[in-house]
């Protein structure tokens, strides 16, 4: 089977990384025009992808791939982020035009590069880098699952879905560990009246605002269950849901998004990992991972296990995500369609109660209210969602009405119609009920 995978990262990097290789010890001088040429080709291909001209983007990306392969073979140290961005965008183009065999070959190349050769390693701290790579790999595994399922390779698709779930739990666990470390460091410096950096102070403020969600996630990791007597949204009392969450669909996660080298090198600081935006996105990926497992188990006729996995996905979304979310609506409706139950599993009344005002008793004694909660904003340029740091996020008062849910369902249908051309090519909605 021809994969058209010119840049073989395993073979190319072997020649580059082998200690005995003289070429790798003494890399030749790179012509000063080559970096400019690489940047130009990447920019042109990126613009074509943004304009959805995937057919014409592929030749430019393949040219970029061939240049990088030649540089690596001759022993030149190449930018691992540029290599990853190139392979990623080629996979994206093949996914969008429906050439799934080639798409999965390049998806595997992405995973190989990010796992083995230090791509996405420009963050300020090791923990930030690990969390960033984990988030990227989770999406790759979910997207690989979708493509493999389309190819009717359901066993391999299930393995990828399980890898996505494992990494989703790891990402949440690492976030909690980083949160505890930041709190410990902040308290120690404060007790000694030592100088506290702006970054550490900012992290503390963000943790303070997100602590109820972090605490609930910690309990979920320890027990595998959530406290359904009080939904986390009632504790947080979020007034305005993030814009990205109001429009996030299953297709936004299943369809690959383009990257540039700058995107992969971007460092926003560890504190963004503690924001409600980032926590909610990780939770969405966790729920989607369970949903993917359920989908593949169902194809393999393991209906009882499929139902359990799907229920877990719904449970997580009902606890953390508003019921106007297109992602949540879709997964709930799929459950009813697949398993024929009018009620999913949880008591829906908690979504319709008036939320309570925040007060200090909701927070554990180990975390004190920051001296200042001034809204210092830090814009996140991530393509998938707006993770603006908002220490002044206030709590919702009021209930989600049936009318709002109806409007959200209509909006989801409109979004599906807008994306119909791409979805027809991938045939995801017809084959997997992934919409």
C-alpha positions in Angstrom: 0.0 0.0 0.0 1.4 3.3 -1.0 1.3 6.0 1.8 3.3 8.7 -0.1 5.1 9.3 3.2 8.3 10.8 1.8 9.6 12.1 5.1 10.2 8.9 7.1 10.8 10.3 10.6 12.1 7.0 11.9 14.8 6.5 9.2 15.7 10.2 8.9 16.0 10.8 12.6 18.0 7.6 13.1 20.8 9.0 10.9 20.6 12.3 12.8 20.5 11.0 16.3 23.0 8.1 16.2 26.0 9.0 18.3 28.4 7.2 15.9 27.2 9.3 13.0 30.0 11.7 12.0 27.5 13.8 10.1 25.4 14.3 13.2 28.5 15.3 15.2 29.6 17.8 12.5 26.5 19.1 10.7 27.3 21.0 7.6 26.5 24.7 7.2 23.0 25.4 6.1 22.6 27.9 3.3 21.2 31.1 4.7 18.4 31.0 2.1 17.0 27.6 3.1 15.4 28.8 6.4 13.7 31.6 4.4 12.5 29.2 1.8 11.1 26.8 4.4 9.3 29.7 6.1 7.8 30.9 2.8 6.6 27.4 1.8 5.0 26.8 5.2 3.3 30.2 5.1 1.9 29.6 1.6 0.6 26.2 2.5 -0.9 27.4 5.7 -2.9 30.1 3.8 -4.2 27.5 1.4 -5.3 25.3 4.3 -7.1 28.3 5.9 -8.9 28.9 2.6 -9.8 25.2 2.5 -7.8 24.7 -0.7 -6.4 21.4 0.5 -5.7 19.9 -2.9 -3.2 22.8 -3.7 -1.8 22.8 -0.2 -0.6 19.2 -0.5 2.1 19.8 -3.2 3.6 22.7 -1.3 3.7 20.6 1.9 5.2 17.7 0.1 7.9 20.0 -1.3 8.6 21.2 2.3 8.7 17.6 3.4 11.3 16.7 0.7 13.5 19.6 1.7 13.4 18.6 5.3 14.1 15.0 4.5 17.2 16.0 2.5 18.5 18.2 5.3 18.1 15.4 7.8 19.7 12.8 5.7 22.8 15.0 5.1 23.1 15.4 8.9 21.7 18.9 9.3 20.0 19.6 12.6 16.4 20.6 11.6 13.7 22.2 13.7 11.6 19.4 15.2 8.6 21.7 15.5 8.8 22.6 11.7 8.9 18.9 11.0 5.9 18.2 13.2 3.9 21.1 11.8 4.6 19.8 8.2 3.6 16.2 8.9 0.6 17.4 10.9 -0.7 19.7 8.1 -0.2 16.9 5.5 -2.3 14.6 7.6 -4.9 17.3 7.9 -5.1 17.8 4.2 -5.5 14.1 3.5 -8.2 13.9 6.2 -10.2 16.7 4.6 -10.0 15.3 1.1 -11.0 11.8 2.4 -7.7 10.0 1.6 -7.8 8.2 5.0 -5.0 5.7 4.3 -2.5 8.4 3.8 -4.0 10.5 6.6 -3.4 7.7 9.2 0.2 7.2 8.0 1.0 10.9 8.7 -1.0 10.8 12.0 1.3 8.0 13.1 4.3 10.1 12.0 3.0 13.0 14.2 2.8 10.7 17.2 6.3 9.3 16.5 7.8 12.8 16.3 6.2 14.2 19.4 7.0 11.1 21.5 10.6 10.6 20.4 12.3 13.8 19.2 11.6 16.7 21.4 8.9 18.5 19.4 6.9 21.1 21.3 9.7 21.6 23.8 10.0 25.4 23.9 8.0 26.0 27.1 9.3 27.8 30.2 9.0 24.8 32.5 9.1 21.0 32.0 5.6 20.6 33.5 4.2 23.2 31.1 5.8 21.4 28.1 4.5 18.0 29.3 1.0 19.3 29.7 1.1 20.9 26.2 2.4 17.8 24.5 -0.2 15.6 26.3 -3.1 17.8 25.1 -1.8 17.6 21.6 -1.4 13.8 21.7 -4.9 13.3 23.1 -6.3 15.0 20.1 -4.1 13.0 17.8 -5.3 9.8 19.3 -9.0 10.8 19.1 -8.5 11.8 15.4 -6.6 8.6 14.7 -9.5 6.7 16.2 -12.0 8.4 14.0 -9.9 7.7 10.8 -9.2 4.1 11.7 -12.9 3.5 12.4 -13.7 4.9 9.0 -11.3 2.4 7.6 -13.2 -0.3 9.6 -10.1 -1.1 11.7 -12.0 -1.0 14.9 -9.5 -2.9 17.1 -6.8 -0.3 16.3 -9.3 2.5 16.6 -10.3 1.2 20.1 -6.6 1.1 21.1 -6.2 4.8 20.1 -9.3 5.7 22.0 -8.0 4.0 25.1 -4.7 5.9 24.7 -6.6 9.1 24.5 -8.4 8.2 27.7 -5.2 7.3 29.5 -3.6 10.6 28.5 -6.7 12.6 29.4 -6.5 11.2 32.9 -2.8 11.9 33.0 -3.2 15.5 31.9 -5.7 16.1 34.7 -3.5 14.4 37.2 -0.5 16.5 36.1 -2.6 19.6 36.3 -3.5 18.8 39.9 0.1 18.0 40.8 1.3 21.3 39.3 -1.5 23.1 41.2 -0.4 21.6 44.5 3.2 22.5 43.8 2.3 26.1 43.0 0.2 26.4 46.2 3.0 24.9 48.3 5.6 27.3 46.8 3.4 30.3 47.3 2.6 29.5 50.9 6.3 28.9 51.7 7.4 32.2 50.2 4.6 34.1 51.9 5.4 32.6 55.4 9.0 33.7 55.0 7.9 37.1 53.7 10.0 36.4 50.6 9.6 38.0 47.2 6.7 36.4 45.2 7.0 36.7 41.5 4.2 38.0 39.3 3.9 34.6 37.6 3.5 32.8 40.9 1.0 35.4 42.2 -1.0 35.1 39.0 -1.0 31.3 39.3 -2.3 31.6 42.8 -5.2 33.9 41.7 -6.2 31.5 38.9 -6.0 28.5 41.2 -8.2 30.3 43.7 -10.9 30.8 41.2 -10.7 27.3 39.7 -10.2 25.3 42.9 -13.7 23.9 43.2 -13.3 22.3 39.8 -9.8 21.1 40.6 -11.0 19.6 43.8 -13.9 17.8 42.0 -11.4 16.4 39.4 -9.1 15.2 42.1 -12.0 13.2 43.7 -12.9 11.8 40.3 -9.4 10.5 39.9 -9.4 9.0 43.3 -12.8 7.4 43.3 -14.0 7.3 39.7 -17.2 9.0 40.7 -18.6 12.5 41.0 -20.8 14.1 43.7 -24.2 14.4 42.0 -25.9 16.1 44.9 -24.3 19.4 43.8 -23.2 20.0 40.3 -19.8 21.7 39.9 -21.5 24.4 37.9 -23.6 25.2 40.9 -20.5 25.6 43.0 -18.7 27.7 40.4 -21.9 29.5 39.5 -20.5 30.5 36.1 -22.5 33.4 34.7 -21.4 33.4 31.1 -20.1 30.2 29.5 -17.0 30.7 27.4 -17.8 31.5 23.8 -15.8 28.5 22.5 -17.8 26.1 24.7 -21.1 27.4 23.3 -20.1 26.4 19.8 -17.8 23.4 20.4 -19.0 20.4 18.5 -17.7 16.8 18.2 -16.5 17.7 14.7 -14.3 20.5 16.1 -12.3 17.8 18.0 -12.5 15.0 15.3 -11.3 17.3 12.5 -7.6 18.3 12.6 -6.7 22.0 12.9 -3.7 23.5 11.1 -0.5 24.4 13.0 2.5 26.6 12.3 5.9 26.3 13.8 5.1 29.3 16.0 2.0 27.6 17.3 4.0 24.6 18.5 6.7 26.8 20.1 4.2 29.1 21.8 4.5 29.3 25.6 1.6 30.8 27.5 2.9 30.0 31.0 1.9 27.2 33.4 -0.8 29.3 35.0 -3.1 28.9 32.0 -3.4 25.2 32.8 -5.3 26.1 35.9 -7.9 28.4 34.2 -11.5 27.3 33.9 -11.1 27.4 30.1 -8.2 24.9 30.0 -9.8 22.7 32.7 -13.1 22.6 30.8 -11.3 21.7 27.5 -9.5 18.8 29.2 -12.8 17.6 30.6 -14.3 17.7 27.1 -11.5 15.6 25.8 -11.9 13.2 28.7 -15.6 12.8 27.8 -14.9 12.4 24.1 -12.4 9.7 24.8 -15.0 7.7 26.7 -17.4 8.3 23.8 -14.9 7.1 21.3 -14.3 3.9 23.3 -18.1 3.4 23.4 -18.4 3.9 19.7 -15.7 1.3 18.9 -17.0 -1.2 21.4 -20.4 -0.9 19.8 -18.9 -1.7 16.4 -17.3 -4.8 18.0 -20.7 -5.9 19.5 -19.6 -5.3 23.1 -22.9 -3.5 23.9 -22.8 -3.7 27.7 -19.3 -2.2 27.8 -20.2 0.3 25.2 -23.1 1.5 27.2 -21.0 1.8 30.4 -18.4 3.9 28.5 -21.1 6.1 27.0 -22.7 6.7 30.3 -19.4 7.7 31.8 -19.0 10.3 29.0 -22.5 11.7 29.7 -21.9 11.7 33.4 -18.8 13.9 33.0 -20.5 16.3 30.6 -23.6 16.6 32.8 -21.5 17.4 35.8 -19.1 20.0 34.3 -20.6 21.2 31.0 -23.7 23.3 30.5 -26.7 21.6 28.8 -26.7 24.2 26.0 -23.3 22.9 24.8 -23.5 21.3 21.3 -21.0 18.7 22.3 -23.0 17.6 25.3 -26.3 17.7 23.4 -24.8 15.5 20.7 -23.4 12.9 23.0 -26.6 12.8 25.1 -28.8 12.4 22.0 -26.4 9.6 20.7 -26.9 7.8 23.9 -30.7 7.8 23.6 -30.5 6.8 19.9 -28.1 3.9 20.5 -29.5 2.5 23.7 -33.1 3.6 23.6 -33.4 5.3 27.0 -35.3 8.5 27.5 -33.4 9.3 30.7 -29.6 9.1 30.5 -28.6 8.3 34.1 -28.5 11.4 36.2 -31.1 13.6 37.8 -31.5 16.6 35.5 -33.0 18.8 38.1 -29.6 20.0 39.3 -29.2 21.8 36.0 -32.3 23.8 36.6 -31.7 25.0 40.2 -30.7 28.6 41.0 -27.0 28.7 41.5 -25.5 29.9 44.8 -23.3 32.8 45.3 -19.6 32.1 45.9 -18.5 32.3 49.5 -15.3 31.4 51.3 -16.8 28.3 52.9 -16.8 26.6 49.5 -13.1 26.6 49.5 -10.9 24.4 51.6 -8.8 26.0 54.4 -5.5 25.3 52.6 -6.2 28.1 50.1 -6.7 31.7 51.2 -8.4 34.5 49.2 -5.8 36.4 47.2 -5.1 40.0 48.3 -6.1 41.2 44.9 -8.3 39.8 42.2 -7.7 42.5 39.6 -8.6 41.3 36.1 -5.2 41.0 34.5 -5.9 39.4 31.1 -3.5 37.2 29.1 -4.7 36.5 25.6 -4.3 32.9 24.4 -3.8 32.6 20.7 -4.6 28.9 20.6 -6.7 28.1 17.6 -9.1 25.8 19.4 -10.5 28.1 22.2 -10.1 31.3 24.0 -8.3 30.6 27.3 -8.3 34.2 28.5 -7.3 34.4 32.2 -10.3 35.9 33.9 -9.8 36.0 37.7 -13.0 38.1 37.9 -15.2 35.4 36.4 -18.5 35.7 38.3 -21.1 33.1 39.0 -24.3 32.4 37.1 -27.7 33.3 38.6 -30.6 31.7 37.0 -31.5 28.5 35.3 -31.0 27.1 31.9 -34.5 27.1 30.3 -36.0 24.7 27.9 -36.0 27.6 25.3 -32.2 28.0 25.6 -31.7 24.3 25.1 -33.9 24.4 22.1 -32.0 27.3 20.7 -28.7 25.5 21.3 -30.1 22.4 19.4 -31.1 24.6 16.5 -27.6 26.2 16.5 -26.0 22.8 16.5 -28.1 21.9 13.4 -27.0 25.1 11.7 -23.3 24.4 12.4 -23.7 20.9 11.0 -25.2 22.3 7.8 -22.3 24.8 7.4 -19.8 22.0 7.8 -21.8 19.6 5.6 -19.3 19.5 2.7 -16.4 18.4 4.9 -18.5 16.0 6.9 -19.8 14.3 3.7 -16.2 13.8 2.6 -15.3 12.1 5.8 -18.7 10.5 6.2 -18.2 10.6 10.0 -21.8 11.4 10.8 -23.1 8.5 8.7 -20.6 5.9 9.9 -19.9 6.8 13.5 -22.8 9.0 14.7 -20.1 11.5 15.6 -21.9 14.4 13.8 
